[in-house]
Amino acid sequence: MNTASGQFFQDAFDTLPLMAILRGFDIARTVEVSRRAWDIGIRLVEVPVQNGTAVAALRAAVEAGAERGAVVGAGTVTTVERVERAVEAGAGFTVAPGFSREVAEASLAAGLPHLPGVATASEIQQAEALGLTWLKAFPAADLGAGWIASMHGPFPQARFVATGGMNLSNTGEFLAAGAAAVSLGSALADPDQFAQLPALITSITGKADQ
C-alpha cells in the first residue's frame, strides 16, 4: 500500500479541503495566483505541464513555494516523460486526468505522491490495486455530486478530490456528497470570485480563512 502518498494528501487537506489549479498562466501570473492561494490557506497548488512554458511556470511556482514551505505539484501528467519533467522542475506531487498504471508507478517510484483521475468503478479498482486511495474525480461537474456518494458504497476507503467544472456555487454540494476536497481554478484568478472565497472557506471550516 502506498500509505505515504495517501498520508500526503490527507495532511494537505486536513485544514482546508481545497486545491488550486493554475492552467495556462504565464510565469508571473502563476506565481502571483499561487501566492494568493497560499495566503488564504490553500496548501496545494497544481500547475499543469502540457508544454514548455507550463513547465517553466511550474518551476517558478515551486521556487516561490519553497520560500514559504508550500508544495506545488505538476498536473496533466499523462506520460512517464511528463513525470520526469515534473521531477526536474521540483514538483512535490503529480496529478493526472485519468488512470495510467505506468504513470502512477513512475511517479511513486520517483517519490512523488500521485493523484490519478477516475470516472468509473473500474478505474477506482485499478488505482486502489496500487494502494492509491486519494483519487481525482474528473470531470466532476459532469459526473455530478451523486457520483461521489454512489462510489462511496462499493469503495468506502476512496477519497475523492472533485475536479473539473468546480466553482464557488457547487463546491459545497460536492463536499456534502462526500468529496474529500475540491480543486478550484477560475475562482482564484478572477477578482470577483476571489472576493467571495472567504465566505466559502468560513462555510467549509466554520472559521475565517487564515
Disulfide bonds with the S-S distance in Angstrom:
none
